[in-house]
Amino acid sequence: MQKTLSALLTVALIVGLAGNSEGETYTEEAVDQAPNPHYSRYFFAPTAFPLQKGNGYIQTTWLVAWSAHYGIADYGSIGFVTTPVGRPFFLTPKIGMRVADKWYTGGGVMLGYVDGDPLGIGYGLSTWGDIEQNLTFGLGWAFGAGDVEQSPLLSINAMKRFADSWMMMFESWIFTEDVSDLHLLLYGVRWHRGGQNSLDLGFIIHREFVEEWNNTFFLGIPYFGWTFGF
């Protein structure tokens, strides 16, 4: 029963966010005011949309995790993720390009070092849609201590505008070694009022939370993120 609830929640959120009613369309040109200022990522997971050359942003989550990213070329960006004390520290280069109308592919790596050994995750992305409404599938392989994880990490993410200054977002992380082991779901909203700054608010649900819904309903762990664009 718990697995069924988890699967239904995932499907409902994806369909609701990625679906598009007849005659309705969102594109970069169609949005007259305040387009999505941070289209290159969801709460944490990236899209395949590349940052424009010369554009960048600084993001914080809970004022604990800090990251910065900058477009160094038309199809590539460089960045990092760390904490206020500087540890751990990960480099996050990424590439992305359009392969067809409303279809982008990309990839990157999250690379750090522990005791002199590389540690991180390499990933590939495929995004359908535009900056106001899109769906992304990602596959990543963790590595560390000279080994590469054989079972990939699957990420399914979506966002959709529902008001001038508001967007719905959904993000999921699934370890494919055990398909039933749905680890994390993030759902919530992005708020922005023009300019280059945005506020992300939502909740994080672990699979174990869903298993407890028979006893009591829990929205999840509150998520807070603020992004400063430049």
ABEGO torsion letter per residue (X at the ends): XAAAAAAAAAAAAAAAAABBBBGBBBBAAABABGBBABAABBAABBBABBBBBGBBBBBBBGGABBBBBBBABAABBBBBBBBAAGOBBBBBBBBBBBABBGBBBBBBBBBBBBGGBBBEBBBBBBBBEBAABBBBBBBBBBBEGGBBBABBBBBBBBBBBABAABBBBBBBBBBAABAABBABBBBEBBBBAEEABBBBBBBBBBAAAAAAAAABBBAEBBBBBBBBBX
